[in-house]
Amino acid sequence: MTVVWICLAYWKQLATRPYIWGASVWAMFDFASDGRSEGSQPGLNDKGLVTRDRQIRKHAFYWYKANWATTPTLYITSRRWTQRTDATTEVKVYSNASQVTARQGMPPPRTPALRLRQPAHRPHRP
């Protein structure tokens, strides 16, 4: 079960219960856990939204940002996966923009739409 899948399930539960006025995330950063021997490294709980060294914001980080932040957010998932093995690729985007357009091999349109210095993401809102 991936962290993003958990976020989606959690979000659906919150969306159906408007009387809930607060929520929290398990861990912002990966952290040491001596008894843990699963995941990418022994002794590391890697379910944080950001890596332990604070260098990589994970997909779940951007999912929450697109759902809860008011700053413009657009993030294309799996963008670091460059060794593709199939002819087609599913593109998943997390964003809080009202509309997102994907274009392959074309320059971005020159409209005053969402402009970001770094890629972000778009979550699915239930």
C-alpha positions as a LaTeX table, in Angstrom:
\begin{tabular}{lrrr}
\hline
Residue & $x$ (\AA) & $y$ (\AA) & $z$ (\AA) \\
\hline
Met1 & 0.00 & 0.00 & 0.00 \\
Thr2 & 1.60 & 3.26 & $-1.06$ \\
Val3 & 1.49 & 6.49 & 0.88 \\
Val4 & $-0.41$ & 8.25 & $-1.93$ \\
Trp5 & $-3.10$ & 5.54 & $-1.92$ \\
Ile6 & $-3.50$ & 6.07 & 1.83 \\
Cys7 & $-3.80$ & 9.84 & 1.24 \\
Leu8 & $-6.58$ & 9.28 & $-1.30$ \\
Ala9 & $-8.50$ & 6.97 & 1.02 \\
Tyr10 & $-8.02$ & 9.41 & 3.91 \\
Trp11 & $-9.18$ & 12.35 & 1.77 \\
Lys12 & $-12.35$ & 10.51 & 0.71 \\
Gln13 & $-13.19$ & 9.88 & 4.36 \\
Leu14 & $-12.69$ & 13.56 & 5.21 \\
Ala15 & $-14.71$ & 14.71 & 2.19 \\
Thr16 & $-17.76$ & 12.71 & 3.31 \\
Arg17 & $-17.59$ & 14.09 & 6.86 \\
Pro18 & $-17.88$ & 17.92 & 6.78 \\
Tyr19 & $-18.14$ & 18.00 & 10.58 \\
Ile20 & $-14.45$ & 17.07 & 10.87 \\
Trp21 & $-12.57$ & 20.36 & 11.19 \\
Gly22 & $-9.01$ & 19.11 & 11.62 \\
Ala23 & $-6.69$ & 16.42 & 10.34 \\
Ser24 & $-3.02$ & 15.52 & 10.47 \\
Val25 & $-0.40$ & 13.67 & 8.49 \\
Trp26 & 1.55 & 10.77 & 10.00 \\
Ala27 & 5.05 & 12.14 & 9.40 \\
Met28 & 6.44 & 15.05 & 7.41 \\
Phe29 & 9.88 & 13.44 & 7.07 \\
Asp30 & 11.24 & 9.91 & 6.95 \\
Phe31 & 12.80 & 9.06 & 10.32 \\
Ala32 & 15.00 & 6.51 & 12.09 \\
Ser33 & 13.27 & 3.39 & 13.43 \\
Asp34 & 15.74 & 0.80 & 14.72 \\
Gly35 & 13.27 & $-2.08$ & 14.75 \\
Arg36 & 12.11 & $-1.52$ & 11.18 \\
Ser37 & 13.41 & $-3.81$ & 8.45 \\
Glu38 & 11.08 & $-3.06$ & 5.55 \\
Gly39 & 11.00 & $-0.39$ & 2.88 \\
Ser40 & 14.01 & 1.01 & 1.06 \\
Gln41 & 16.48 & 0.90 & 3.98 \\
Pro42 & 16.70 & $-1.10$ & 7.21 \\
Gly43 & 16.15 & 1.06 & 10.30 \\
Leu44 & 14.27 & 3.78 & 8.41 \\
Asn45 & 10.57 & 4.55 & 8.43 \\
Asp46 & 10.12 & 5.84 & 4.89 \\
Lys47 & 6.46 & 6.85 & 5.07 \\
Gly48 & 7.20 & 10.56 & 5.42 \\
Leu49 & 6.14 & 13.14 & 2.86 \\
Val50 & 9.78 & 14.19 & 2.40 \\
Thr51 & 12.97 & 12.12 & 2.54 \\
Arg52 & 15.00 & 12.05 & 5.77 \\
Asp53 & 17.70 & 14.29 & 4.26 \\
Arg54 & 14.96 & 16.78 & 3.20 \\
Gln55 & 16.12 & 16.58 & $-0.42$ \\
Ile56 & 13.14 & 14.94 & $-2.16$ \\
Arg57 & 9.49 & 15.84 & $-1.73$ \\
Lys58 & 7.53 & 12.68 & $-2.44$ \\
His59 & 4.32 & 12.36 & $-4.47$ \\
Ala60 & 2.20 & 12.40 & $-1.31$ \\
Phe61 & 3.71 & 15.77 & $-0.33$ \\
Tyr62 & 2.45 & 17.31 & $-3.56$ \\
Trp63 & $-0.89$ & 15.53 & $-3.29$ \\
Tyr64 & $-1.52$ & 17.22 & 0.07 \\
Lys65 & $-0.18$ & 20.53 & $-1.21$ \\
Ala66 & $-2.55$ & 20.49 & $-4.18$ \\
Asn67 & $-5.50$ & 19.68 & $-1.91$ \\
Trp68 & $-4.77$ & 21.91 & 1.08 \\
Ala69 & $-2.58$ & 24.81 & $-0.11$ \\
Thr70 & $-3.77$ & 27.93 & $-1.87$ \\
Thr71 & $-0.50$ & 28.47 & $-3.75$ \\
Pro72 & $-0.65$ & 27.33 & $-7.39$ \\
Thr73 & 0.39 & 23.70 & $-7.57$ \\
Leu74 & 1.04 & 21.41 & $-10.52$ \\
Tyr75 & 3.04 & 18.19 & $-10.18$ \\
Ile76 & 3.52 & 15.37 & $-12.67$ \\
Thr77 & 4.05 & 12.08 & $-10.87$ \\
Ser78 & 6.76 & 9.59 & $-11.89$ \\
Arg79 & 8.73 & 12.38 & $-13.55$ \\
Arg80 & 11.98 & 10.90 & $-12.23$ \\
Trp81 & 11.22 & 7.54 & $-13.86$ \\
Thr82 & 13.08 & 8.06 & $-17.12$ \\
Gln83 & 13.79 & 4.44 & $-18.15$ \\
Arg84 & 10.38 & 3.67 & $-19.66$ \\
Thr85 & 9.73 & 0.12 & $-20.86$ \\
Asp86 & 6.31 & 0.52 & $-22.48$ \\
Ala87 & 5.29 & 2.46 & $-25.59$ \\
Thr88 & 2.55 & 4.24 & $-23.65$ \\
Thr89 & 2.77 & 5.96 & $-20.28$ \\
Glu90 & 0.01 & 6.90 & $-17.87$ \\
Val91 & 0.35 & 10.53 & $-16.82$ \\
Lys92 & $-0.97$ & 11.41 & $-13.37$ \\
Val93 & $-1.06$ & 15.03 & $-12.30$ \\
Tyr94 & $-1.73$ & 16.61 & $-8.91$ \\
Ser95 & $-2.94$ & 20.20 & $-9.13$ \\
Asn96 & $-5.23$ & 22.77 & $-7.60$ \\
Ala97 & $-5.68$ & 24.51 & $-10.96$ \\
Ser98 & $-9.19$ & 24.48 & $-12.41$ \\
Gln99 & $-7.82$ & 23.04 & $-15.67$ \\
Val100 & $-4.59$ & 21.33 & $-16.70$ \\
Thr101 & $-3.54$ & 20.58 & $-20.29$ \\
Ala102 & $-0.88$ & 18.05 & $-21.24$ \\
Arg103 & 1.10 & 18.54 & $-24.43$ \\
Gln104 & 3.79 & 16.27 & $-25.79$ \\
Gly105 & 6.70 & 17.71 & $-27.70$ \\
Met106 & 5.20 & 21.19 & $-27.89$ \\
Pro107 & 6.13 & 24.42 & $-26.15$ \\
Pro108 & 3.73 & 25.54 & $-23.39$ \\
Pro109 & 0.94 & 27.89 & $-24.46$ \\
Arg110 & 1.55 & 31.61 & $-23.94$ \\
Thr111 & $-1.42$ & 32.22 & $-21.70$ \\
Pro112 & $-1.41$ & 33.71 & $-18.20$ \\
Ala113 & $-2.40$ & 30.32 & $-16.79$ \\
Leu114 & $-0.63$ & 28.56 & $-13.98$ \\
Arg115 & 3.08 & 29.40 & $-14.12$ \\
Leu116 & 5.51 & 27.68 & $-11.79$ \\
Arg117 & 9.26 & 27.78 & $-11.33$ \\
Gln118 & 9.34 & 24.10 & $-10.38$ \\
Pro119 & 6.91 & 21.28 & $-11.19$ \\
Ala120 & 4.20 & 20.61 & $-8.61$ \\
His121 & 1.02 & 18.34 & $-8.76$ \\
Arg122 & $-2.77$ & 17.91 & $-9.00$ \\
Pro123 & $-4.84$ & 15.68 & $-6.73$ \\
His124 & $-8.13$ & 14.11 & $-7.52$ \\
Arg125 & $-10.87$ & 15.70 & $-5.43$ \\
Pro126 & $-13.64$ & 13.27 & $-4.53$ \\
\hline
\end{tabular}
